[in-house]
Amino acid sequence: MKKLSYREAIREAMMEEMARDEQVVVMGEDVGCYGGCFKVTPGLIERFGKRQVIETPVSEEGLVAVAVGAAMMGMRPIVEIMYGDFSTLASDPLINHAAKMHFMTAGQISIPMVYRTPMGSGTGAAAQHTQSLEHMFTNIPGLKVVYPATPADAKGLLKTAVRDDNPVVFLEHKLYGTEGLIPAGEYTVPIGKADVKRQGSDVTIVTYGKTVFTALDAAAILEDDEVSVEVVDLRSLRPLDTEAIFASVCKTKRVVVVHEAPGFGGFGGEIVSSIVGDQTCFDSLIAPVARVCGKELPTPFNKNLELQLPPSPHAIVEAVLKLFPSAV
């Protein structure tokens, strides 16, 4: 095992895949000499040159469209979009072309493309650079969507995404300096498999991305109340590992769904629907399914106000304790 930061793990995955296959290219704004908006790509252009590290104009729609075309012709582009909010600009080539090309050509054309972009709060970048738009992608047949929390999962999932013959939306949280242990050798993490980050017996927290760490903090606090919390990190939103969710909920019989995006129309609704739609899982519940989500407003520029938006450990603890009436 070795320790890497989240950004280092992503960079290492890209370097390994670019060295393994020269058709793997990184494309984006300032990904070359500048090293990317969040400094994920330093050193790539020096090692692989301008053929595999392609600086693009400031046009998200244009660069993603070029990547879709390159993928159709046999390349395996990794597109970096500075902020997930800019996905609204890139939505046409990604949603209307990349996601549908395999279907519309009866399997004759594949789009082996990875769309990398950071989501969520934590940078003081205000309303147009801080949204959580994962639900926009999960509603599109043809797109796979992953959202790793730890460096180990980020590296393993990115390597799997690069090797996939379908378009993969690879969402990154902005805690790029978060460190963690990763296997020293070659490894991958399968798309569509959740991971239990903490074992528990009294209540399940289902979450993904940055709020995995928030949930783990809440679980540690709840130990003082003698509440044993199981934390399920989805890692992959589409396909969704409902088997892992159901197994945990049937064991603990209580569940709280947590994510940073606002609750209305958020991905948490799909998780809740899956739980209550499975007869065995629904019958096992002894308390209503709870959700803890981000607040329903654009992100303020003021950092102190921004901190109030995403779920906090205290908010999760409060939601969990409400599932135990005798503890409130």
BELRAGI-V849310 format. One record per residue. N is the residue number from 1. PSI is psi in degrees with one decimal (NA if undefined). Layout:
n=N psi=PSI
n=N psi=PSI
//
This chain:
n=1 psi=151.5
n=2 psi=158.4
n=3 psi=128.5
n=4 psi=155.6
n=5 psi=167.4
n=6 psi=-45.7
n=7 psi=-38.0
n=8 psi=-37.0
n=9 psi=-41.4
n=10 psi=-43.7
n=11 psi=-43.5
n=12 psi=-39.7
n=13 psi=-44.5
n=14 psi=-42.8
n=15 psi=-42.6
n=16 psi=-41.7
n=17 psi=-34.3
n=18 psi=-35.1
n=19 psi=-33.4
n=20 psi=-34.9
n=21 psi=115.0
n=22 psi=-8.9
n=23 psi=-9.6
n=24 psi=120.0
n=25 psi=149.2
n=26 psi=129.7
n=27 psi=143.2
n=28 psi=178.2
n=29 psi=121.8
n=30 psi=25.4
n=31 psi=-11.2
n=32 psi=-106.2
n=33 psi=-36.1
n=34 psi=-27.4
n=35 psi=15.1
n=36 psi=155.5
n=37 psi=-39.7
n=38 psi=21.3
n=39 psi=45.0
n=40 psi=-24.3
n=41 psi=15.2
n=42 psi=140.6
n=43 psi=-14.8
n=44 psi=-45.0
n=45 psi=-31.7
n=46 psi=-35.6
n=47 psi=-41.0
n=48 psi=-12.1
n=49 psi=178.3
n=50 psi=-11.7
n=51 psi=-37.5
n=52 psi=-11.0
n=53 psi=106.1
n=54 psi=112.2
n=55 psi=135.5
n=56 psi=159.7
n=57 psi=165.8
n=58 psi=79.9
n=59 psi=95.7
n=60 psi=-42.0
n=61 psi=-43.2
n=62 psi=-45.4
n=63 psi=-34.9
n=64 psi=-36.7
n=65 psi=-41.3
n=66 psi=-41.3
n=67 psi=-39.7
n=68 psi=-44.9
n=69 psi=-41.7
n=70 psi=-41.1
n=71 psi=-37.9
n=72 psi=-28.8
n=73 psi=10.0
n=74 psi=-6.4
n=75 psi=167.8
n=76 psi=78.3
n=77 psi=142.7
n=78 psi=110.5
n=79 psi=128.5
n=80 psi=122.2
n=81 psi=125.9
n=82 psi=-49.4
n=83 psi=142.3
n=84 psi=-27.1
n=85 psi=-30.5
n=86 psi=-1.1
n=87 psi=-22.9
n=88 psi=-32.0
n=89 psi=-32.6
n=90 psi=4.1
n=91 psi=-32.4
n=92 psi=-56.2
n=93 psi=-31.8
n=94 psi=-49.8
n=95 psi=-41.6
n=96 psi=-15.5
n=97 psi=-59.6
n=98 psi=-44.7
n=99 psi=-23.5
n=100 psi=-11.1
n=101 psi=-42.1
n=102 psi=-42.4
n=103 psi=-45.0
n=104 psi=-17.3
n=105 psi=16.5
n=106 psi=39.7
n=107 psi=2.7
n=108 psi=-26.6
n=109 psi=132.2
n=110 psi=157.2
n=111 psi=83.8
n=112 psi=76.0
n=113 psi=140.9
n=114 psi=129.0
n=115 psi=101.0
n=116 psi=132.5
n=117 psi=144.3
n=118 psi=148.4
n=119 psi=160.4
n=120 psi=-172.8
n=121 psi=-179.3
n=122 psi=-2.3
n=123 psi=-2.3
n=124 psi=30.6
n=125 psi=6.0
n=126 psi=-168.9
n=127 psi=-29.0
n=128 psi=4.4
n=129 psi=22.1
n=130 psi=10.2
n=131 psi=162.7
n=132 psi=102.1
n=133 psi=23.0
n=134 psi=-32.5
n=135 psi=-25.9
n=136 psi=-33.9
n=137 psi=-35.9
n=138 psi=-16.1
n=139 psi=3.6
n=140 psi=107.4
n=141 psi=136.4
n=142 psi=-16.2
n=143 psi=134.4
n=144 psi=142.3
n=145 psi=122.6
n=146 psi=153.8
n=147 psi=77.0
n=148 psi=149.3
n=149 psi=-39.7
n=150 psi=158.2
n=151 psi=-40.7
n=152 psi=-44.0
n=153 psi=-35.8
n=154 psi=-46.7
n=155 psi=-49.5
n=156 psi=-40.1
n=157 psi=-35.5
n=158 psi=-40.4
n=159 psi=-40.7
n=160 psi=-40.9
n=161 psi=-41.7
n=162 psi=-35.2
n=163 psi=-10.1
n=164 psi=142.1
n=165 psi=6.0
n=166 psi=159.0
n=167 psi=131.3
n=168 psi=125.5
n=169 psi=114.8
n=170 psi=102.6
n=171 psi=136.4
n=172 psi=137.4
n=173 psi=165.5
n=174 psi=9.2
n=175 psi=59.1
n=176 psi=-21.4
n=177 psi=-3.6
n=178 psi=128.7
n=179 psi=153.9
n=180 psi=163.0
n=181 psi=138.1
n=182 psi=153.7
n=183 psi=141.7
n=184 psi=-27.5
n=185 psi=-167.6
n=186 psi=129.8
n=187 psi=158.1
n=188 psi=161.5
n=189 psi=127.8
n=190 psi=141.5
n=191 psi=135.6
n=192 psi=11.2
n=193 psi=119.5
n=194 psi=170.3
n=195 psi=132.6
n=196 psi=108.5
n=197 psi=-18.0
n=198 psi=129.8
n=199 psi=142.2
n=200 psi=172.7
n=201 psi=-12.3
n=202 psi=-31.9
n=203 psi=145.9
n=204 psi=133.9
n=205 psi=121.4
n=206 psi=125.1
n=207 psi=-175.2
n=208 psi=163.2
n=209 psi=-147.4
n=210 psi=-32.1
n=211 psi=-5.9
n=212 psi=-43.3
n=213 psi=-35.0
n=214 psi=-42.1
n=215 psi=-39.6
n=216 psi=-37.6
n=217 psi=-42.6
n=218 psi=-39.5
n=219 psi=-38.4
n=220 psi=-39.3
n=221 psi=-41.1
n=222 psi=-17.0
n=223 psi=-34.7
n=224 psi=-24.7
n=225 psi=10.5
n=226 psi=37.4
n=227 psi=121.0
n=228 psi=116.0
n=229 psi=132.3
n=230 psi=128.9
n=231 psi=116.4
n=232 psi=115.5
n=233 psi=113.0
n=234 psi=-38.3
n=235 psi=-44.2
n=236 psi=126.7
n=237 psi=-35.6
n=238 psi=111.9
n=239 psi=151.1
n=240 psi=131.1
n=241 psi=76.5
n=242 psi=-27.9
n=243 psi=-44.0
n=244 psi=-39.4
n=245 psi=-49.5
n=246 psi=-41.0
n=247 psi=-42.8
n=248 psi=-44.5
n=249 psi=-39.5
n=250 psi=-28.4
n=251 psi=-47.1
n=252 psi=-26.6
n=253 psi=5.3
n=254 psi=148.0
n=255 psi=140.0
n=256 psi=128.5
n=257 psi=129.9
n=258 psi=130.9
n=259 psi=163.1
n=260 psi=-28.2
n=261 psi=154.0
n=262 psi=152.4
n=263 psi=-38.8
n=264 psi=117.0
n=265 psi=5.0
n=266 psi=170.3
n=267 psi=-22.7
n=268 psi=-30.5
n=269 psi=-36.2
n=270 psi=-38.6
n=271 psi=-46.5
n=272 psi=-43.5
n=273 psi=-40.3
n=274 psi=-41.2
n=275 psi=-49.3
n=276 psi=-16.1
n=277 psi=-13.5
n=278 psi=119.7
n=279 psi=-46.5
n=280 psi=-44.2
n=281 psi=-45.3
n=282 psi=-42.8
n=283 psi=-24.7
n=284 psi=-18.3
n=285 psi=136.8
n=286 psi=9.5
n=287 psi=155.5
n=288 psi=151.6
n=289 psi=130.8
n=290 psi=153.1
n=291 psi=140.1
n=292 psi=114.5
n=293 psi=176.1
n=294 psi=159.9
n=295 psi=155.9
n=296 psi=68.9
n=297 psi=157.2
n=298 psi=155.0
n=299 psi=125.0
n=300 psi=155.2
n=301 psi=-34.7
n=302 psi=124.0
n=303 psi=-35.7
n=304 psi=-36.6
n=305 psi=-37.5
n=306 psi=-37.1
n=307 psi=-19.9
n=308 psi=-11.5
n=309 psi=-53.7
n=310 psi=162.9
n=311 psi=139.2
n=312 psi=160.4
n=313 psi=-39.1
n=314 psi=-42.2
n=315 psi=-37.9
n=316 psi=-42.9
n=317 psi=-44.5
n=318 psi=-42.7
n=319 psi=-39.0
n=320 psi=-45.7
n=321 psi=-28.4
n=322 psi=-18.4
n=323 psi=-6.8
n=324 psi=83.0
n=325 psi=-34.3
n=326 psi=-17.7
n=327 psi=-12.4
n=328 psi=NA
//
